[in-house]
Amino acid sequence: MARFLVDIPEEDVARLDALARAEGKSRAAVLREAVTNYIANSNKDWLEAGFGLWAKYGFTEDGMDYQNRLREEWVREWDPEYDPAKHGPLPDEKDVAT
């Protein structure tokens, strides 16, 4: 087993000691457990962790449809996709608040 010299703020040491007392463990045992848990949770593949994230939160719209719907607000009358019936006329300069 390797040994490490680590600088930890006093308030964190106090919380660590309180946690160790409450669990009936040594400070070193609590730190070893924390490092083990940290490594176990941080080794997840980022792609795997993000896959299906939208569905997990109830978002069912296709990603490309969502992206296109958001981009619709950027269409201007000089764009090939512009359709006055769909996008409406652009406001005249006199109608724009200054």
C-alpha positions as CSV (number, residue, x, y, z in Angstrom):
1,M,0.0,0.0,0.0
2,A,1.4,3.4,-1.0
3,R,1.5,6.4,1.4
4,F,0.7,10.0,0.4
5,L,1.3,13.4,1.9
6,V,-1.8,15.6,1.2
7,D,-2.6,19.1,2.2
8,I,-6.3,19.3,3.2
9,P,-8.0,22.4,4.6
10,E,-8.7,22.3,8.4
11,E,-12.5,22.5,8.0
12,D,-12.4,19.4,5.7
13,V,-10.2,17.6,8.2
14,A,-12.7,18.4,11.0
15,R,-15.6,17.1,8.8
16,L,-13.5,14.0,7.9
17,D,-12.8,13.3,11.6
18,A,-16.4,13.7,12.5
19,L,-17.5,11.3,9.7
20,A,-14.8,8.7,10.8
21,R,-16.0,8.9,14.4
22,A,-19.7,8.5,13.4
23,E,-18.8,5.4,11.2
24,G,-16.4,4.0,13.8
25,K,-13.5,4.0,11.3
26,S,-10.1,5.6,11.1
27,R,-9.5,8.7,9.1
28,A,-7.3,6.7,6.7
29,A,-10.1,4.1,6.2
30,V,-12.6,6.8,5.3
31,L,-10.1,8.4,2.9
32,R,-9.4,5.0,1.2
33,E,-13.1,4.4,0.8
34,A,-13.6,7.9,-0.6
35,V,-10.8,7.4,-3.2
36,T,-12.2,4.0,-4.1
37,N,-15.7,5.4,-4.7
38,Y,-14.3,8.4,-6.6
39,I,-12.4,6.2,-9.0
40,A,-15.3,3.8,-9.5
41,N,-17.6,6.7,-10.4
42,S,-15.2,8.7,-12.5
43,N,-14.1,5.8,-14.8
44,K,-17.4,5.7,-16.6
45,D,-17.2,6.2,-20.3
46,W,-18.4,9.8,-21.1
47,L,-20.3,8.6,-24.1
48,E,-22.0,5.8,-22.3
49,A,-22.9,8.2,-19.5
50,G,-24.5,10.6,-21.9
51,F,-26.2,8.1,-24.2
52,G,-30.0,8.3,-23.8
53,L,-29.8,11.3,-21.5
54,W,-32.7,13.1,-23.2
55,A,-35.0,10.1,-22.9
56,K,-34.0,9.7,-19.3
57,Y,-35.6,13.1,-18.6
58,G,-38.7,12.5,-20.7
59,F,-37.5,14.4,-23.8
60,T,-39.0,12.4,-26.7
61,E,-38.5,14.7,-29.7
62,D,-35.9,13.7,-32.2
63,G,-32.7,15.6,-31.7
64,M,-32.4,16.8,-35.3
65,D,-36.1,18.0,-35.2
66,Y,-35.4,19.8,-32.0
67,Q,-32.3,21.5,-33.5
68,N,-34.2,22.5,-36.7
69,R,-37.1,23.9,-34.7
70,L,-34.7,26.1,-32.6
71,R,-33.0,27.3,-35.8
72,E,-36.3,28.3,-37.3
73,E,-36.2,31.6,-35.3
74,W,-33.0,32.6,-37.1
75,V,-34.5,32.4,-40.6
76,R,-34.7,35.7,-42.3
77,E,-36.4,36.8,-45.6
78,W,-33.2,36.5,-47.6
79,D,-32.7,32.9,-46.6
80,P,-33.7,30.2,-49.0
81,E,-35.8,28.5,-46.3
82,Y,-37.8,31.7,-45.7
83,D,-41.6,31.3,-46.0
84,P,-43.7,34.4,-45.1
85,A,-46.7,32.2,-44.2
86,K,-44.5,30.2,-41.7
87,H,-42.1,32.8,-40.5
88,G,-44.1,36.0,-40.8
89,P,-42.9,39.3,-42.2
90,L,-39.9,41.0,-40.6
91,P,-40.8,44.1,-38.7
92,D,-40.2,47.5,-40.4
93,E,-37.5,49.6,-38.9
94,K,-40.1,52.0,-37.6
95,D,-41.8,49.2,-35.7
96,V,-38.7,48.2,-33.8
97,A,-38.4,49.7,-30.4
98,T,-35.4,52.0,-29.9
